[in-house]
Amino acid sequence: MPRSPVLYYITDRKAFSGDESARRGRLLEKIAEAARASVDYIQLREKDLSARELESLAQDAIRIIRDESSLRTKKRDLRTGDVNPRTILLINSRTDIALAVNADGVHLRSDDVSPFEVRKMWSCGAGAPARESHRSEPIIGISCHSPEEVSSAATNGATFAVFAPVFEKKDTPGSPPTGIEALREACRANIPVLALGGITLENGQSSLKAGAAGIAAIRLFQENNIADVVRHLRPR
């Protein structure tokens, strides 16, 4: 079980009540809360937004993350062990948006472009004068639904894999969970694996004991006080 599990908040502003302005505001509050609580990664997963809307939201998220993260202690990088001054922001699927807003990387769907293609785009974009402050190598997460997909993610050079759904989700009861044994098998690949899908404070520890490097979730973070979640999953 990892001494300090990686925590990955995946956003969903539509789960908040109110009109679009209220949901956007609530989401940015949660992003600030996550950065303040030392959540390692945040994936901006607002897939219904236009490119312009997503870029605007990402810019606000980055500003908030940097403001909040500057107030807390540096922490380690998932793969290298180096310290990072702030929470890492990934953009779901859109490498172009990630480059445009100087995000840290992307999260790919299982049927998305390859990590190789992302790095190719990144090397072109990061070399432009407007990208001088950009991370030279992108952080690349990838969604996986079988141990075989996790192995492929490792072979293709992803930074980490998110394995789902480990447990049955309330909103998709017809989607069968992979279960702990499949997660255990997936974690044997040469890549950090985060558990996703129906994760709660109660079953999160069982995922870590099965070998997961950390926990990824939407509701676990959005429906709870994030500092309390972090304290539960990272007991001193």
TIMI-434942 format. One record per residue: x, y, z of N, C-alpha, C in turn; residue in one letter; residue number from 1. Coordinates in nm, 3 decimals. Atoms other than C-alpha are relative to their C-alpha. Layout:
N
{{X, Y, Z}, {X, Y, Z}, {X, Y, Z}, 'A', NUM}
...
END
This chain:
236
{{0.085, -0.120, 0.000}, {0.000, 0.000, 0.000}, {0.087, 0.124, 0.000}, 'M', 1}
{{-0.084, -0.119, 0.006}, {0.148, 0.340, -0.095}, {-0.006, 0.077, 0.131}, 'P', 2}
{{-0.004, -0.080, -0.122}, {0.262, 0.552, 0.197}, {-0.079, 0.129, -0.019}, 'R', 3}
{{0.073, -0.124, 0.028}, {0.116, 0.859, 0.030}, {-0.073, -0.015, -0.133}, 'S', 4}
{{0.070, 0.027, 0.126}, {-0.148, 0.763, -0.227}, {-0.026, 0.126, -0.082}, 'P', 5}
{{0.029, -0.108, 0.093}, {-0.193, 0.982, -0.531}, {-0.152, 0.023, -0.005}, 'V', 6}
{{0.141, -0.034, 0.002}, {-0.528, 1.164, -0.532}, {-0.031, 0.082, -0.125}, 'L', 7}
{{0.031, -0.054, 0.133}, {-0.696, 1.260, -0.859}, {-0.148, 0.038, -0.005}, 'Y', 8}
{{0.138, -0.051, 0.006}, {-1.008, 1.478, -0.871}, {-0.039, 0.022, -0.145}, 'Y', 9}
{{0.054, -0.014, 0.135}, {-1.210, 1.449, -1.193}, {-0.126, 0.086, 0.009}, 'I', 10}
{{0.108, -0.098, -0.016}, {-1.449, 1.740, -1.243}, {-0.127, -0.037, -0.077}, 'T', 11}
{{0.130, 0.013, 0.068}, {-1.818, 1.738, -1.336}, {-0.090, 0.112, 0.051}, 'D', 12}
{{0.077, -0.116, -0.047}, {-1.980, 2.081, -1.302}, {-0.150, -0.023, -0.010}, 'R', 13}
{{0.143, 0.024, 0.017}, {-2.316, 1.942, -1.420}, {-0.063, -0.069, 0.120}, 'K', 14}
{{0.053, 0.063, -0.121}, {-2.348, 1.755, -1.091}, {-0.042, 0.103, 0.105}, 'A', 15}
{{0.039, -0.105, -0.093}, {-2.388, 2.088, -0.913}, {-0.134, 0.059, -0.041}, 'F', 16}
{{0.131, -0.060, 0.029}, {-2.726, 2.260, -0.887}, {0.016, 0.143, -0.048}, 'S', 17}
{{0.000, -0.139, 0.046}, {-2.819, 2.595, -1.038}, {0.019, 0.013, -0.150}, 'G', 18}
{{-0.022, -0.025, 0.143}, {-2.772, 2.758, -1.375}, {0.148, -0.015, -0.033}, 'D', 19}
{{-0.137, 0.023, 0.045}, {-2.452, 2.744, -1.578}, {0.099, 0.086, 0.077}, 'E', 20}
{{-0.089, -0.089, -0.074}, {-2.298, 3.043, -1.400}, {0.025, -0.052, 0.141}, 'S', 21}
{{-0.012, 0.052, -0.137}, {-2.367, 2.892, -1.057}, {0.082, -0.128, 0.001}, 'A', 22}
{{-0.074, 0.126, 0.004}, {-2.233, 2.550, -1.156}, {0.148, 0.025, -0.028}, 'R', 23}
{{-0.139, -0.035, 0.031}, {-1.919, 2.704, -1.303}, {0.070, 0.055, 0.124}, 'R', 24}
{{-0.057, -0.057, -0.121}, {-1.861, 2.904, -0.988}, {0.026, -0.105, 0.106}, 'G', 25}
{{-0.016, 0.106, -0.100}, {-1.915, 2.601, -0.767}, {0.116, -0.091, -0.036}, 'R', 26}
{{-0.111, 0.084, 0.043}, {-1.673, 2.398, -0.975}, {0.135, 0.065, 0.032}, 'L', 27}
{{-0.126, -0.070, -0.027}, {-1.400, 2.661, -0.943}, {0.028, 0.004, 0.151}, 'L', 28}
{{-0.019, 0.007, -0.145}, {-1.458, 2.665, -0.567}, {0.056, -0.137, 0.040}, 'E', 29}
{{-0.048, 0.134, -0.030}, {-1.405, 2.288, -0.560}, {0.144, -0.020, -0.046}, 'K', 30}
{{-0.137, 0.009, 0.050}, {-1.089, 2.318, -0.769}, {0.095, 0.069, 0.099}, 'I', 31}
{{-0.080, -0.070, -0.101}, {-0.955, 2.573, -0.518}, {0.014, -0.086, 0.126}, 'A', 32}
{{0.000, 0.085, -0.119}, {-1.052, 2.341, -0.233}, {0.095, -0.118, -0.018}, 'E', 33}
{{-0.087, 0.114, 0.028}, {-0.871, 2.049, -0.398}, {0.147, 0.040, 0.002}, 'A', 34}
{{-0.139, -0.047, -0.001}, {-0.553, 2.250, -0.455}, {0.047, 0.032, 0.140}, 'A', 35}
{{-0.033, -0.037, -0.139}, {-0.562, 2.379, -0.098}, {0.027, -0.124, 0.084}, 'R', 36}
{{-0.013, 0.124, -0.076}, {-0.592, 2.021, 0.030}, {0.111, -0.091, -0.052}, 'A', 37}
{{-0.113, 0.075, 0.056}, {-0.290, 1.901, -0.173}, {-0.041, -0.121, -0.082}, 'S', 38}
{{0.033, 0.103, 0.099}, {-0.479, 1.685, -0.421}, {0.104, 0.008, -0.111}, 'V', 39}
{{-0.112, 0.001, 0.094}, {-0.214, 1.577, -0.671}, {-0.039, 0.044, -0.141}, 'D', 40}
{{0.041, -0.025, 0.138}, {-0.406, 1.594, -0.998}, {-0.147, 0.040, -0.005}, 'Y', 41}
{{0.139, -0.033, 0.032}, {-0.722, 1.757, -1.127}, {-0.016, -0.015, -0.151}, 'I', 42}
{{0.034, 0.012, 0.143}, {-0.873, 1.653, -1.460}, {-0.122, 0.086, -0.029}, 'Q', 43}
{{0.113, -0.081, 0.044}, {-1.092, 1.916, -1.622}, {-0.073, -0.079, -0.107}, 'L', 44}
{{0.070, 0.098, 0.086}, {-1.349, 1.683, -1.777}, {-0.138, 0.053, -0.041}, 'R', 45}
{{0.127, -0.063, 0.039}, {-1.617, 1.920, -1.905}, {-0.018, -0.017, -0.151}, 'E', 46}
{{-0.003, 0.038, 0.141}, {-1.667, 1.744, -2.236}, {-0.105, 0.068, -0.086}, 'K', 47}
{{0.107, -0.062, 0.078}, {-1.984, 1.929, -2.338}, {0.031, 0.144, -0.038}, 'D', 48}
{{-0.030, -0.140, 0.028}, {-1.817, 2.271, -2.350}, {0.064, 0.018, -0.137}, 'L', 49}
{{-0.069, -0.034, 0.124}, {-1.706, 2.438, -2.670}, {0.147, 0.024, 0.030}, 'S', 50}
{{-0.143, -0.024, -0.020}, {-1.333, 2.490, -2.723}, {0.024, 0.133, 0.070}, 'A', 51}
{{-0.017, -0.131, -0.062}, {-1.365, 2.857, -2.630}, {-0.041, -0.002, 0.147}, 'R', 52}
{{0.047, 0.008, -0.138}, {-1.565, 2.781, -2.314}, {0.096, -0.082, 0.087}, 'E', 53}
{{-0.092, 0.084, -0.074}, {-1.327, 2.505, -2.209}, {0.131, 0.074, 0.026}, 'L', 54}
{{-0.124, -0.076, -0.018}, {-1.024, 2.727, -2.264}, {-0.016, 0.106, 0.109}, 'E', 55}
{{0.025, -0.102, -0.102}, {-1.179, 3.004, -2.053}, {-0.004, -0.061, 0.139}, 'S', 56}
{{0.009, 0.067, -0.128}, {-1.263, 2.762, -1.773}, {0.136, -0.050, 0.046}, 'L', 57}
{{-0.133, 0.050, -0.033}, {-0.916, 2.608, -1.787}, {0.092, 0.112, 0.047}, 'A', 58}
{{-0.082, -0.114, -0.042}, {-0.751, 2.950, -1.761}, {-0.033, 0.042, 0.143}, 'Q', 59}
{{0.040, -0.034, -0.136}, {-0.953, 3.029, -1.449}, {0.047, -0.107, 0.098}, 'D', 60}
{{-0.042, 0.109, -0.087}, {-0.874, 2.687, -1.303}, {0.150, 0.008, 0.028}, 'A', 61}
{{-0.145, -0.009, -0.017}, {-0.500, 2.730, -1.359}, {0.036, 0.116, 0.093}, 'I', 62}
{{-0.028, -0.116, -0.087}, {-0.501, 3.073, -1.197}, {-0.030, -0.035, 0.145}, 'R', 63}
{{0.039, 0.037, -0.136}, {-0.684, 2.938, -0.893}, {0.096, -0.102, 0.060}, 'I', 64}
{{-0.092, 0.104, -0.048}, {-0.461, 2.632, -0.863}, {0.135, 0.060, 0.038}, 'I', 65}
{{-0.130, -0.060, -0.030}, {-0.146, 2.841, -0.876}, {-0.007, 0.089, 0.123}, 'R', 66}
{{0.016, -0.085, -0.119}, {-0.278, 3.087, -0.620}, {-0.007, -0.085, 0.127}, 'D', 67}
{{0.017, 0.084, -0.118}, {-0.382, 2.812, -0.379}, {0.125, -0.082, 0.029}, 'E', 68}
{{-0.114, 0.088, -0.019}, {-0.082, 2.588, -0.434}, {0.123, 0.074, 0.049}, 'S', 69}
{{-0.115, -0.078, -0.045}, {0.165, 2.869, -0.372}, {0.003, 0.014, 0.152}, 'S', 70}
{{0.009, -0.015, -0.145}, {0.046, 2.869, -0.010}, {0.034, -0.128, 0.076}, 'L', 71}
{{-0.023, 0.127, -0.070}, {0.130, 2.506, 0.062}, {0.137, -0.059, -0.034}, 'R', 72}
{{-0.132, 0.062, 0.012}, {0.433, 2.282, 0.088}, {0.014, -0.074, -0.131}, 'T', 73}
{{-0.025, 0.074, 0.122}, {0.594, 2.137, -0.220}, {-0.017, -0.149, 0.025}, 'K', 74}
{{0.023, 0.143, -0.014}, {0.522, 1.771, -0.291}, {0.065, -0.076, -0.115}, 'K', 75}
{{-0.073, 0.083, 0.096}, {0.659, 1.482, -0.492}, {-0.076, -0.018, -0.131}, 'R', 76}
{{0.057, 0.035, 0.130}, {0.601, 1.400, -0.859}, {-0.033, -0.149, 0.000}, 'D', 77}
{{0.047, 0.139, 0.001}, {0.414, 1.073, -0.931}, {0.107, -0.097, -0.049}, 'L', 78}
{{-0.092, 0.095, 0.061}, {0.681, 0.915, -1.150}, {0.145, 0.020, 0.046}, 'R', 79}
{{-0.141, -0.026, -0.025}, {1.014, 1.087, -1.071}, {0.036, 0.017, 0.146}, 'T', 80}
{{-0.030, -0.026, -0.139}, {0.983, 1.166, -0.703}, {0.043, 0.143, 0.025}, 'G', 81}
{{-0.037, -0.140, -0.015}, {1.075, 1.530, -0.770}, {-0.114, 0.076, 0.064}, 'D', 82}
{{0.104, -0.080, -0.062}, {0.889, 1.801, -0.582}, {-0.070, 0.087, -0.102}, 'V', 83}
{{0.080, -0.089, 0.083}, {0.610, 1.998, -0.745}, {-0.056, 0.111, 0.086}, 'N', 84}
{{0.051, -0.109, -0.082}, {0.504, 2.341, -0.624}, {-0.151, 0.011, 0.002}, 'P', 85}
{{0.145, -0.019, 0.007}, {0.139, 2.289, -0.709}, {-0.071, -0.125, -0.052}, 'R', 86}
{{0.086, 0.103, 0.057}, {-0.147, 2.064, -0.802}, {0.010, 0.004, -0.153}, 'T', 87}
{{-0.013, 0.013, 0.146}, {-0.128, 1.939, -1.162}, {-0.138, 0.001, -0.065}, 'I', 88}
{{0.125, -0.005, 0.075}, {-0.408, 2.027, -1.406}, {0.015, -0.070, -0.134}, 'L', 89}
{{0.006, 0.068, 0.129}, {-0.488, 1.793, -1.695}, {-0.132, 0.034, -0.068}, 'L', 90}
{{0.120, -0.026, 0.079}, {-0.736, 1.864, -1.974}, {-0.045, -0.129, -0.066}, 'I', 91}
{{0.052, 0.122, 0.059}, {-0.959, 1.581, -2.087}, {0.009, 0.003, -0.152}, 'N', 92}
{{-0.007, 0.029, 0.143}, {-0.858, 1.470, -2.437}, {0.057, 0.112, -0.089}, 'S', 93}
{{-0.031, -0.113, 0.088}, {-0.782, 1.821, -2.573}, {0.143, 0.050, 0.021}, 'R', 94}
{{-0.139, -0.044, -0.008}, {-0.407, 1.856, -2.620}, {0.014, 0.145, -0.045}, 'T', 95}
{{-0.008, -0.138, 0.048}, {-0.464, 2.180, -2.813}, {-0.038, 0.100, 0.108}, 'D', 96}
{{0.041, -0.089, -0.109}, {-0.646, 2.338, -2.519}, {0.105, 0.000, 0.110}, 'I', 97}
{{-0.103, 0.008, -0.103}, {-0.384, 2.213, -2.275}, {0.121, 0.087, -0.037}, 'A', 98}
{{-0.110, -0.085, 0.046}, {-0.115, 2.381, -2.483}, {-0.037, 0.148, 0.005}, 'L', 99}
{{0.043, -0.140, 0.007}, {-0.316, 2.700, -2.525}, {-0.001, 0.068, 0.136}, 'A', 100}
{{0.011, -0.061, -0.134}, {-0.358, 2.752, -2.150}, {0.120, -0.032, 0.088}, 'V', 101}
{{-0.116, 0.041, -0.079}, {-0.020, 2.614, -2.039}, {-0.037, -0.095, 0.114}, 'N', 102}
{{0.029, 0.105, -0.096}, {-0.175, 2.320, -1.857}, {0.117, -0.098, 0.004}, 'A', 103}
{{-0.113, 0.091, -0.019}, {0.048, 2.034, -1.745}, {-0.007, -0.125, -0.087}, 'D', 104}
{{0.013, 0.118, 0.082}, {-0.089, 1.767, -1.974}, {-0.144, -0.032, -0.029}, 'G', 105}
{{0.135, 0.041, 0.041}, {-0.392, 1.568, -2.081}, {-0.035, -0.134, 0.062}, 'V', 106}
{{0.049, 0.133, -0.033}, {-0.606, 1.275, -1.983}, {-0.069, -0.054, -0.124}, 'H', 107}
{{0.051, 0.059, 0.123}, {-0.684, 1.044, -2.274}, {-0.104, -0.107, 0.027}, 'L', 108}
{{0.092, 0.112, -0.003}, {-0.980, 0.816, -2.334}, {0.073, -0.126, -0.046}, 'R', 109}
{{-0.063, 0.125, 0.041}, {-0.904, 0.451, -2.397}, {0.009, -0.011, -0.153}, 'S', 110}
{{-0.001, 0.006, 0.147}, {-0.986, 0.504, -2.768}, {0.052, 0.131, -0.061}, 'D', 111}
{{-0.048, -0.132, 0.042}, {-0.810, 0.841, -2.795}, {0.128, -0.013, -0.082}, 'D', 112}
{{-0.131, 0.001, 0.064}, {-0.490, 0.940, -2.973}, {0.101, -0.062, 0.097}, 'V', 113}
{{-0.100, 0.066, -0.084}, {-0.175, 0.772, -2.844}, {0.084, 0.103, 0.076}, 'S', 114}
{{-0.094, -0.088, -0.068}, {0.063, 0.922, -2.589}, {0.111, 0.051, -0.092}, 'P', 115}
{{-0.101, -0.043, 0.096}, {0.317, 0.934, -2.873}, {-0.048, 0.121, -0.079}, 'F', 116}
{{0.054, -0.112, 0.076}, {0.089, 1.165, -3.073}, {-0.010, 0.125, 0.086}, 'E', 117}
{{0.006, -0.114, -0.091}, {0.036, 1.386, -2.769}, {0.137, 0.064, 0.013}, 'V', 118}
{{-0.135, -0.054, -0.016}, {0.410, 1.422, -2.719}, {0.050, 0.068, -0.127}, 'R', 119}
{{-0.038, -0.062, 0.128}, {0.456, 1.500, -3.087}, {-0.061, 0.139, -0.011}, 'K', 120}
{{0.066, -0.131, 0.000}, {0.199, 1.781, -3.066}, {0.062, 0.093, 0.104}, 'M', 121}
{{-0.055, -0.079, -0.111}, {0.347, 1.897, -2.737}, {0.135, 0.060, -0.036}, 'W', 122}
{{-0.134, -0.048, 0.035}, {0.700, 1.925, -2.872}, {-0.007, 0.114, -0.100}, 'S', 123}
{{0.019, -0.110, 0.096}, {0.574, 2.145, -3.156}, {-0.053, 0.124, 0.070}, 'C', 124}
{{0.061, -0.114, -0.068}, {0.356, 2.363, -2.936}, {0.088, 0.062, 0.104}, 'G', 125}
{{-0.082, -0.052, -0.109}, {0.600, 2.394, -2.648}, {0.121, 0.076, -0.050}, 'A', 126}
{{-0.117, -0.069, 0.053}, {0.871, 2.522, -2.880}, {-0.028, 0.141, -0.047}, 'G', 127}
{{0.035, -0.134, 0.045}, {0.682, 2.836, -2.982}, {0.034, 0.103, 0.106}, 'A', 128}
{{-0.032, -0.104, -0.098}, {0.775, 3.169, -2.818}, {-0.106, 0.015, 0.108}, 'P', 129}
{{0.109, -0.017, -0.097}, {0.433, 3.185, -2.650}, {-0.003, -0.112, 0.103}, 'A', 130}
{{0.003, 0.116, -0.088}, {0.504, 2.850, -2.484}, {0.129, -0.013, 0.082}, 'R', 131}
{{-0.131, 0.010, -0.066}, {0.841, 2.935, -2.325}, {-0.010, -0.051, 0.143}, 'E', 132}
{{0.015, 0.041, -0.138}, {0.705, 2.874, -1.976}, {-0.066, -0.137, 0.013}, 'S', 133}
{{0.075, 0.125, 0.000}, {0.539, 2.547, -2.074}, {0.085, -0.118, 0.043}, 'H', 134}
{{-0.066, 0.125, -0.037}, {0.626, 2.207, -1.928}, {0.054, -0.067, -0.125}, 'R', 135}
{{-0.062, 0.057, 0.120}, {0.869, 2.043, -2.171}, {-0.057, -0.137, -0.034}, 'S', 136}
{{0.060, 0.132, 0.022}, {0.714, 1.697, -2.124}, {-0.139, -0.003, 0.063}, 'E', 137}
{{0.136, 0.001, -0.057}, {0.338, 1.653, -2.080}, {-0.021, -0.116, 0.097}, 'P', 138}
{{0.051, 0.108, -0.083}, {0.181, 1.451, -1.801}, {-0.117, -0.061, -0.076}, 'I', 139}
{{0.104, 0.066, 0.080}, {-0.040, 1.192, -1.972}, {-0.064, -0.113, 0.081}, 'I', 140}
{{0.079, 0.106, -0.061}, {-0.308, 0.994, -1.794}, {-0.086, -0.065, -0.107}, 'G', 141}
{{0.082, 0.069, 0.100}, {-0.513, 0.736, -1.980}, {-0.100, -0.094, 0.070}, 'I', 142}
{{0.105, 0.086, -0.055}, {-0.841, 0.559, -1.903}, {0.016, -0.143, -0.051}, 'S', 143}
{{-0.013, 0.141, 0.036}, {-0.822, 0.179, -1.898}, {-0.111, -0.079, 0.066}, 'C', 144}
{{0.111, 0.079, -0.051}, {-1.088, -0.085, -1.850}, {0.033, -0.149, 0.010}, 'H', 145}
{{-0.045, 0.138, -0.013}, {-0.884, -0.406, -1.849}, {0.149, 0.002, 0.031}, 'S', 146}
{{-0.145, 0.008, -0.024}, {-0.539, -0.519, -1.735}, {0.081, 0.011, -0.129}, 'P', 147}
{{-0.071, -0.008, 0.128}, {-0.444, -0.551, -2.101}, {0.016, 0.146, -0.046}, 'E', 148}
{{-0.009, -0.141, 0.037}, {-0.523, -0.184, -2.164}, {0.101, 0.073, 0.088}, 'E', 149}
{{-0.100, -0.061, -0.089}, {-0.312, -0.089, -1.863}, {0.141, -0.033, -0.050}, 'V', 150}
{{-0.131, 0.040, 0.053}, {-0.017, -0.286, -2.003}, {0.033, 0.077, -0.126}, 'S', 151}
{{-0.020, -0.078, 0.123}, {-0.065, -0.111, -2.337}, {0.035, 0.144, 0.033}, 'S', 152}
{{-0.030, -0.138, -0.041}, {-0.067, 0.229, -2.163}, {0.144, 0.012, 0.045}, 'A', 153}
{{-0.139, -0.001, -0.045}, {0.264, 0.142, -1.999}, {0.096, -0.009, -0.118}, 'A', 154}
{{-0.086, 0.018, 0.117}, {0.416, 0.027, -2.329}, {0.005, 0.127, -0.084}, 'T', 155}
{{0.010, -0.118, 0.085}, {0.297, 0.343, -2.506}, {0.047, 0.129, 0.069}, 'N', 156}
{{-0.064, -0.115, -0.063}, {0.455, 0.576, -2.251}, {-0.092, 0.096, 0.072}, 'G', 157}
{{0.085, -0.086, -0.082}, {0.160, 0.712, -2.054}, {0.066, 0.020, 0.137}, 'A', 158}
{{-0.055, -0.027, -0.133}, {0.249, 0.869, -1.718}, {-0.066, -0.089, 0.104}, 'T', 159}
{{0.073, 0.087, -0.091}, {-0.021, 0.678, -1.533}, {-0.128, -0.047, -0.067}, 'F', 160}
{{0.126, 0.054, 0.050}, {-0.334, 0.471, -1.596}, {-0.107, 0.013, 0.107}, 'A', 161}
{{0.115, -0.003, -0.090}, {-0.679, 0.511, -1.443}, {-0.087, -0.121, -0.036}, 'V', 162}
{{0.068, 0.127, 0.024}, {-0.848, 0.172, -1.409}, {-0.141, 0.005, 0.055}, 'F', 163}
{{0.139, -0.014, -0.041}, {-1.228, 0.163, -1.400}, {-0.092, -0.090, -0.082}, 'A', 164}
{{0.045, -0.033, -0.136}, {-1.488, 0.083, -1.289}, {0.032, -0.113, 0.096}, 'P', 165}
{{-0.037, 0.103, -0.096}, {-1.351, -0.101, -0.988}, {-0.123, -0.048, 0.077}, 'V', 166}
{{0.122, 0.034, -0.073}, {-1.681, -0.087, -0.797}, {-0.121, 0.050, -0.079}, 'F', 167}
{{0.123, -0.042, 0.069}, {-2.040, -0.048, -0.915}, {-0.033, 0.145, 0.033}, 'E', 168}
{{0.033, -0.141, -0.019}, {-2.142, 0.315, -0.966}, {-0.151, 0.017, 0.011}, 'K', 169}
{{0.142, -0.022, -0.025}, {-2.476, 0.446, -0.843}, {-0.076, 0.044, -0.126}, 'K', 170}
{{0.070, -0.055, 0.115}, {-2.559, 0.631, -1.165}, {0.003, -0.092, -0.122}, 'D', 171}
{{-0.006, 0.095, 0.112}, {-2.468, 0.339, -1.396}, {-0.002, -0.143, 0.053}, 'T', 172}
{{0.007, 0.134, -0.060}, {-2.590, 0.021, -1.222}, {0.013, -0.112, -0.101}, 'P', 173}
{{-0.011, 0.103, 0.103}, {-2.589, -0.165, -1.554}, {0.141, -0.024, -0.047}, 'G', 174}
{{-0.140, 0.016, 0.040}, {-2.213, -0.124, -1.593}, {0.072, -0.088, 0.101}, 'S', 175}
{{-0.059, 0.093, -0.098}, {-2.049, -0.427, -1.431}, {0.137, 0.046, 0.046}, 'P', 176}
{{-0.131, -0.038, -0.051}, {-1.755, -0.348, -1.205}, {0.106, -0.104, -0.035}, 'P', 177}
{{-0.109, 0.093, 0.028}, {-1.416, -0.500, -1.281}, {0.038, -0.079, 0.124}, 'T', 178}
{{-0.030, 0.068, -0.125}, {-1.357, -0.582, -0.915}, {0.145, 0.014, 0.044}, 'G', 179}
{{-0.132, -0.017, -0.061}, {-1.057, -0.586, -0.686}, {0.105, -0.090, -0.063}, 'I', 180}
{{-0.100, 0.092, 0.056}, {-0.888, -0.891, -0.842}, {0.051, 0.050, -0.135}, 'E', 181}
{{-0.044, -0.056, 0.128}, {-0.883, -0.729, -1.187}, {0.089, 0.121, 0.023}, 'A', 182}
{{-0.086, -0.113, -0.036}, {-0.742, -0.413, -1.028}, {0.137, -0.049, 0.043}, 'L', 183}
{{-0.127, 0.055, -0.047}, {-0.476, -0.621, -0.856}, {0.088, -0.045, -0.118}, 'R', 184}
{{-0.074, 0.044, 0.118}, {-0.378, -0.775, -1.189}, {0.051, 0.120, -0.080}, 'E', 185}
{{-0.039, -0.120, 0.075}, {-0.373, -0.434, -1.361}, {0.119, 0.069, 0.065}, 'A', 186}
{{-0.107, -0.070, -0.073}, {-0.141, -0.299, -1.092}, {0.135, -0.068, -0.014}, 'C', 187}
{{-0.128, 0.068, 0.023}, {0.126, -0.551, -1.191}, {0.075, 0.060, -0.119}, 'R', 188}
{{-0.064, -0.065, 0.115}, {0.198, -0.344, -1.505}, {0.101, 0.103, 0.049}, 'A', 189}
{{-0.107, -0.093, -0.035}, {0.500, -0.115, -1.507}, {-0.044, 0.145, -0.020}, 'N', 190}
{{0.055, -0.135, 0.010}, {0.297, 0.202, -1.461}, {-0.086, 0.023, 0.126}, 'I', 191}
{{0.090, -0.026, -0.113}, {0.121, 0.371, -1.167}, {-0.145, -0.012, -0.045}, 'P', 192}
{{0.141, 0.022, 0.031}, {-0.246, 0.269, -1.163}, {-0.085, 0.063, 0.109}, 'V', 193}
{{0.094, -0.060, -0.093}, {-0.521, 0.476, -1.001}, {-0.135, -0.068, -0.014}, 'L', 194}
{{0.130, 0.066, 0.000}, {-0.850, 0.314, -0.904}, {-0.112, 0.102, -0.014}, 'A', 195}
{{0.113, -0.089, 0.026}, {-1.174, 0.476, -1.029}, {-0.128, -0.082, -0.011}, 'L', 196}
{{0.129, 0.063, 0.022}, {-1.542, 0.391, -1.021}, {-0.063, -0.051, 0.128}, 'G', 197}
{{0.068, 0.040, -0.122}, {-1.769, 0.376, -0.719}, {0.087, 0.007, 0.123}, 'G', 198}
{{-0.093, -0.009, -0.113}, {-1.483, 0.471, -0.487}, {-0.063, 0.081, 0.113}, 'I', 199}
{{0.049, -0.067, -0.121}, {-1.587, 0.565, -0.133}, {0.113, 0.003, 0.103}, 'T', 200}
{{-0.098, 0.000, -0.107}, {-1.399, 0.638, 0.186}, {0.019, -0.140, 0.057}, 'L', 201}
{{-0.005, 0.134, -0.056}, {-1.480, 0.283, 0.293}, {0.078, -0.096, -0.089}, 'E', 202}
{{-0.066, 0.098, 0.086}, {-1.363, 0.090, -0.014}, {0.129, 0.052, -0.063}, 'N', 203}
{{-0.123, -0.055, 0.057}, {-1.081, 0.325, -0.116}, {0.124, -0.069, 0.053}, 'G', 204}
{{-0.116, 0.065, -0.059}, {-0.842, 0.159, 0.125}, {0.024, -0.139, -0.060}, 'Q', 205}
{{-0.017, 0.132, 0.059}, {-0.909, -0.183, -0.029}, {0.065, 0.009, -0.138}, 'S', 206}
{{-0.065, -0.020, 0.130}, {-0.807, -0.046, -0.368}, {0.149, 0.023, 0.017}, 'S', 207}
{{-0.142, -0.026, -0.027}, {-0.480, 0.081, -0.224}, {0.072, -0.128, 0.043}, 'L', 208}
{{-0.060, 0.126, -0.044}, {-0.414, -0.253, -0.056}, {0.017, -0.098, -0.116}, 'K', 209}
{{-0.012, 0.086, 0.118}, {-0.468, -0.422, -0.394}, {0.115, 0.042, -0.091}, 'A', 210}
{{-0.116, -0.043, 0.078}, {-0.173, -0.225, -0.530}, {-0.016, 0.131, -0.074}, 'G', 211}
{{0.020, -0.128, 0.070}, {-0.327, 0.095, -0.667}, {0.093, 0.107, 0.058}, 'A', 212}
{{-0.087, -0.110, -0.043}, {-0.093, 0.393, -0.655}, {-0.081, 0.115, 0.059}, 'A', 213}
{{0.083, -0.107, -0.052}, {-0.387, 0.615, -0.572}, {-0.145, -0.017, -0.039}, 'G', 214}
{{0.145, 0.000, 0.019}, {-0.753, 0.703, -0.603}, {-0.039, 0.113, -0.093}, 'I', 215}
{{0.060, -0.101, 0.087}, {-0.938, 0.887, -0.880}, {-0.150, -0.003, 0.022}, 'A', 216}
{{0.144, -0.003, -0.028}, {-1.295, 1.005, -0.829}, {-0.060, 0.133, -0.039}, 'A', 217}
{{0.078, -0.121, 0.020}, {-1.564, 1.256, -0.909}, {-0.076, 0.030, 0.128}, 'I', 218}
{{0.088, -0.027, -0.114}, {-1.827, 1.229, -0.636}, {0.072, 0.002, 0.133}, 'R', 219}
{{-0.072, 0.005, -0.127}, {-1.584, 1.139, -0.359}, {0.053, 0.137, 0.038}, 'L', 220}
{{-0.052, -0.135, -0.026}, {-1.435, 1.488, -0.394}, {-0.109, 0.106, -0.005}, 'F', 221}
{{0.100, -0.106, 0.018}, {-1.735, 1.688, -0.513}, {-0.108, -0.001, 0.108}, 'Q', 222}
{{0.109, 0.010, -0.096}, {-1.979, 1.561, -0.250}, {0.047, 0.001, 0.145}, 'E', 223}
{{-0.054, 0.001, -0.134}, {-1.748, 1.577, 0.051}, {0.096, 0.116, 0.019}, 'N', 224}
{{-0.106, -0.094, -0.029}, {-1.513, 1.815, 0.223}, {0.132, -0.064, -0.043}, 'N', 225}
{{-0.117, 0.064, 0.058}, {-1.194, 1.748, 0.027}, {0.111, -0.017, 0.102}, 'I', 226}
{{-0.103, 0.014, -0.103}, {-0.962, 1.811, 0.322}, {-0.026, -0.124, 0.085}, 'A', 227}
{{0.035, 0.120, -0.077}, {-1.151, 1.538, 0.513}, {0.032, -0.127, -0.078}, 'D', 228}
{{-0.031, 0.114, 0.085}, {-1.116, 1.299, 0.219}, {0.151, -0.027, 0.000}, 'V', 229}
{{-0.145, 0.013, 0.003}, {-0.742, 1.365, 0.199}, {0.052, -0.056, 0.132}, 'V', 230}
{{-0.045, 0.049, -0.129}, {-0.696, 1.311, 0.573}, {-0.035, -0.149, 0.019}, 'R', 231}
{{0.041, 0.141, -0.013}, {-0.886, 0.980, 0.551}, {0.088, -0.091, -0.083}, 'H', 232}
{{-0.077, 0.084, 0.091}, {-0.689, 0.847, 0.255}, {0.150, 0.010, 0.022}, 'L', 233}
{{-0.143, -0.016, -0.031}, {-0.353, 0.980, 0.376}, {0.016, 0.017, 0.152}, 'R', 234}
{{-0.015, -0.011, -0.146}, {-0.355, 0.905, 0.749}, {0.145, 0.019, 0.038}, 'P', 235}
{{-0.137, -0.025, -0.046}, {-0.051, 1.031, 0.932}, {0.052, -0.120, 0.078}, 'R', 236}
END
